[in-house]
Amino acid sequence: MLLTELPLDVLELVCSDLDAHSAVACGLVCRLMHRVVTSSLPVQYNIGLAMRGMRQGLSEAISLAERLKNLERLEVAWREGSWKETFRHELRIPTHYDHVCHADEYVLTWIPEDGQVHIVRLPSPLRGIALEEYRWEFIPPEDVDPRRRIITLLDPPNNLAMFVVTTWHGPQGNDQRLALHPFELSSGNTPAAMLPHTTVVLQEKRFTYWKPVLRGELLLMELDQSDESQGIMVYNWVTQKRVLLVRRAMSFVTFLDDNRIIASFLRKVKLQGAYPRLRIYNLSELDTDGQARATHDFDLPLRSDIKLEPGWFRIGRECGYPAYASGGSYFSDDDEAVVYFSPSVMIRRKRYTLEMYLWMSEIGRIAASLPGSQDTIVIPWSTWGHAARLALQPSQTTHVMPDVVGTRGYTLCKDEARSFHVYDHHRARVRRARSQPSTDAFTIKQYPPLDLAVLREGEIQPGSPAIPLSSEHVDHLIKLPIPSSSPPPYEFVLSGDVILVREQTEKYHGHTKAIAAYSLV
């Protein structure tokens, strides 16, 4: 416990045991420290970052005083909804939805007609990120399969881009073949770890892979099988080995960090104590068969009459993803992150949605603090329940967030084509927002009380004094200054603190004809 957290009478008692010289010296030191803290620019900058849920970047292109001013302005710009178009690119040929992807303030477009690849780092003036553009080409091998599909992936922290070419083979034409073509994002060269090879082929009978998520050497994918409803697979494209195969139905899976993933299994509660679980796999710790170990299980003690039902499976940024520590900026979001998922549940023949927010960074810290073991460590709710918030809602009242990175997620406005909501669950930013009057651009939202208890009797209170997840979030209503005359269909994406707008053609649904970026100013 800190001295500042002690009651005044306790502090008085402690100081009364000091001799006169020590008491005077203590007072002088405290006054000196107060002066240093309130007047030192580096100290004020560090405090300012922490108060706003940010961490320091590597760029020192401007003075510390200017960086502090930009930090304060960024907070105000979020509050005011001050957005300005800072980049626009008209595609020479409209390209398919699969050929445009974004991640961590970068966007990639690929035009298959001529193989041109265009990668842009979206500008964020207040954070010192200038526009960067990279151009190279990718021309896939010729293939006669009319069902061939090519999707694009990005992993900017590891300077990676990847093209995944899906074809079908086998006697019945039902076996999937994936050809992975990795490139250095900035140059278009084959990564050194791949050489002398340039392509990785993944081909197994009866397996169908969807929604690949790229992180470093690992490719995480949803798995469908003819005899299994759902599962996941993790493939190391550098060693060209499968490091994890799970054939159980689950609600979500995402990366905790570079080496660990977290998944939620949808076990129906039939026996006392047979709870659904969250499970962590360490992809760098392989057993004798070369498969990743399940290191930790987190019990989720739902009431016995709550039946989880398979729903929309979420993977990667669909449910939550750690924020990118942007080195080439003045500052970026800190490592706090949440997972959001919402499986359907049945209670007495009535359908609800179980909304759950997990404090991903806290769960990662809990797992890392426990000693290693050859067996999976089971962590009871009383140990980790403070890192979760559960809410049982009528199905029609829930919102779907297509992207969750760090502590921010977003959802579109149903009644306004050019507006959407950004929900920020960061505790520091919620505290800061409470001190400001609500406006049309932002407000504090309180989660409604539960009509029905979610947990088994006696476990509603997690029993931990620390409550990382606030019962509030900051709701930013974003209205972009997009011309209203004859608008094409738009798709909005939040990438860091930049909004990416994809303008689609009216004739061919899903084809992008232009992209634009809006930055806080």
Long-range contacts (C-beta under 8 A, 24 or more apart in sequence): 41-65, 41-68, 44-68, 45-71, 48-72, 49-331, 49-334, 50-334, 50-428, 51-428, 51-432, 52-428, 52-429, 52-432, 53-333, 53-334, 53-336, 53-407, 53-426, 53-427, 53-428, 53-429, 54-331, 54-332, 54-333, 54-334, 55-325, 55-331, 55-332, 55-333, 55-334, 55-335, 56-330, 56-331, 57-127, 57-128, 57-325, 57-326, 57-327, 57-328, 57-329, 57-330, 57-331, 57-332, 58-327, 58-328, 58-329, 59-128, 59-327, 59-328, 59-329, 59-330, 61-128, 61-330, 62-128, 62-330, 67-128, 67-330, 67-331, 70-126, 70-127, 70-128, 70-330, 71-330, 71-331, 73-126, 74-126, 74-127, 74-497, 74-520, 75-432, 77-126, 77-520, 77-521, 78-442, 78-476, 78-497, 78-520, 79-433, 79-436, 79-439, 79-441, 79-442, 80-439, 80-441, 81-440, 81-441, 81-442, 81-476, 81-477, 81-478, 81-479, 82-520, 82-521, 83-478, 83-480, 83-481, 83-499, 83-518, 83-519, 83-520, 83-521, 84-481, 84-518, 84-519, 84-521, 85-481, 85-516, 85-517, 85-518, 86-122, 86-123, 86-125, 86-131, 86-498, 86-517, 86-518, 86-519, 87-120, 87-122, 87-123, 87-131, 87-515, 87-516, 87-517, 88-514, 88-515, 88-516, 88-517, 89-118, 89-120, 89-514, 89-515, 89-516, 90-513, 90-514, 91-512, 91-513, 91-514, 91-515, 94-505, 94-508, 94-511, 94-512, 94-513, 95-511, 95-512, 96-510, 96-511, 96-512, 97-510, 97-511, 97-512, 98-149, 98-150, 98-151, 98-152, 99-150, 99-151, 99-152, 99-512, 100-152, 100-502, 100-512, 100-515, 101-151, 101-152, 101-153, 101-154, 102-154, 102-493, 102-495, 102-500, 103-153, 103-154, 103-155, 103-156, 103-317, 103-495, 104-154, 104-156, 104-157, 104-324, 104-326, 104-405, 104-495, 104-496, 105-129, 105-156, 105-324, 105-326, 105-495, 105-496, 105-498, 106-154, 106-156, 106-185, 106-495, 107-495, 107-500, 107-515, 107-517, 108-152, 108-154, 108-161, 109-512, 109-515, 110-138, 110-152, 110-163, 112-140, 112-150, 115-139, 117-161, 117-188, 119-154, 119-161, 119-185, 119-186, 120-515, 120-517, 121-156, 122-495, 122-496, 122-498, 122-500, 122-517, 122-519, 123-498, 123-517, 123-519, 124-329, 124-496, 124-497, 124-498, 124-519, 124-520, 125-519, 125-521, 126-497, 126-519, 126-520, 126-521, 127-326, 127-329, 127-330, 127-331, 127-332, 127-497, 128-328, 128-329, 128-330, 129-326, 129-328, 129-329, 134-185, 134-186, 134-187, 134-188, 136-183, 136-187, 136-188, 137-188, 138-163, 138-181, 138-183, 138-188, 140-165, 140-181, 141-165, 141-179, 143-167, 151-212, 153-212, 153-213, 153-214, 154-185, 154-214, 155-185, 155-214, 155-215, 155-216, 156-185, 156-324, 157-324, 157-325, 158-215, 158-216, 159-184, 159-185, 159-186, 160-184, 160-185, 160-191, 160-214, 160-216, 161-185, 162-214, 162-219, 162-237, 164-212, 166-209, 169-203, 170-205, 174-206, 175-203, 175-204, 175-205, 175-206, 175-207, 176-203, 176-207, 176-208, 176-209, 177-201, 177-202, 177-203, 178-202, 178-203, 178-209, 180-219, 180-237, 182-237, 193-217, 193-238, 194-237, 194-238, 200-237, 200-240, 202-235, 207-233, 209-233, 211-315, 211-316, 211-318, 213-254, 213-255, 213-315, 213-316, 213-317, 215-255, 215-258, 216-258, 218-243, 218-283, 220-253, 220-255, 220-261, 220-315, 220-316, 221-315, 222-313, 222-315, 223-247, 229-310, 230-310, 230-313, 232-263, 232-315, 234-261, 234-281, 234-283, 234-292, 236-283, 241-290, 242-290, 243-283, 243-286, 243-290, 243-291, 243-292, 244-281, 244-283, 244-291, 244-292, 245-291, 249-310, 250-313, 251-308, 251-310, 251-311, 251-313, 251-314, 251-341, 251-343, 252-313, 252-314, 252-315, 252-318, 252-319, 252-320, 252-339, 252-341, 253-314, 253-315, 253-319, 254-314, 254-315, 254-316, 254-317, 254-319, 254-320, 254-321, 254-339, 254-360, 255-316, 255-321, 255-322, 256-280, 256-322, 256-360, 256-363, 256-364, 256-367, 257-322, 257-364, 259-283, 259-284, 260-295, 260-364, 260-367, 262-339, 262-358, 262-360, 262-363, 264-341, 266-308, 266-309, 266-310, 266-343, 267-308, 268-307, 268-308, 269-302, 269-303, 269-304, 269-306, 269-307, 269-308, 272-304, 275-299, 275-300, 275-301, 275-302, 276-300, 276-302, 276-308, 278-358, 278-363, 279-376, 280-363, 280-367, 293-376, 294-376, 295-367, 295-372, 295-373, 295-376, 295-377, 296-367, 296-370, 296-376, 296-377, 296-378, 296-379, 297-376, 297-377, 297-378, 297-379, 298-363, 298-379, 298-381, 298-384, 299-378, 299-379, 299-380, 299-381, 300-381, 301-381, 301-455, 301-456, 301-459, 302-354, 302-454, 302-455, 302-456, 303-453, 303-454, 303-455, 303-456, 304-456, 305-347, 305-348, 306-345, 306-346, 306-347, 306-354, 306-454, 307-345, 307-346, 307-347, 308-343, 308-344, 308-345, 308-354, 309-343, 309-344, 309-345, 309-346, 310-343, 311-342, 311-343, 311-344, 314-341, 317-403, 317-404, 317-405, 318-402, 318-403, 318-404, 319-404, 320-358, 320-360, 320-404, 320-405, 321-404, 321-405, 321-406, 322-360, 322-361, 322-405, 322-406, 323-405, 323-406, 323-407, 324-405, 324-496, 326-496, 332-496, 333-406, 333-407, 333-426, 333-496, 335-361, 336-361, 336-406, 336-407, 336-426, 336-427, 337-361, 337-405, 337-406, 337-407, 338-404, 338-406, 338-407, 338-409, 338-425, 338-469, 339-404, 340-401, 340-404, 340-409, 342-398, 342-400, 344-395, 345-392, 347-452, 351-395, 352-392, 352-393, 352-394, 352-395, 352-452, 353-392, 353-393, 353-394, 353-395, 353-397, 353-398, 354-390, 354-391, 354-392, 354-454, 355-390, 355-391, 355-392, 355-393, 355-398, 356-388, 356-389, 356-390, 356-391, 357-388, 357-389, 357-425, 357-469, 358-387, 358-388, 359-387, 359-388, 359-468, 359-469, 362-386, 362-387, 362-468, 363-387, 381-455, 381-459, 381-462, 382-459, 382-462, 382-463, 382-464, 383-464, 384-462, 385-459, 385-462, 385-463, 385-464, 386-462, 386-464, 386-465, 386-466, 386-467, 386-468, 386-469, 387-468, 387-469, 388-462, 388-469, 389-447, 389-469, 389-471, 390-450, 390-454, 390-455, 391-447, 391-448, 391-450, 391-454, 392-450, 392-451, 392-452, 392-454, 393-448, 403-493, 403-494, 405-494, 405-496, 408-494, 410-478, 410-492, 410-494, 412-492, 413-477, 416-479, 417-487, 417-490, 418-479, 418-480, 418-482, 418-484, 418-487, 418-490, 419-477, 419-478, 419-479, 419-480, 420-478, 420-492, 421-475, 421-476, 421-477, 421-478, 422-475, 422-476, 422-478, 422-494, 423-473, 423-474, 423-475, 423-476, 424-473, 424-474, 424-476, 425-469, 425-470, 425-473, 426-474, 427-468, 427-469, 427-470, 429-474, 430-470, 430-472, 430-473, 430-474, 433-474, 434-472, 440-477, 441-476, 441-477, 441-479, 442-474, 442-475, 442-476, 442-477, 443-474, 443-475, 443-477, 444-472, 444-473, 444-474, 444-475, 445-472, 445-473, 445-474, 445-475, 446-471, 446-472, 447-471, 447-472, 447-473, 480-518, 488-513
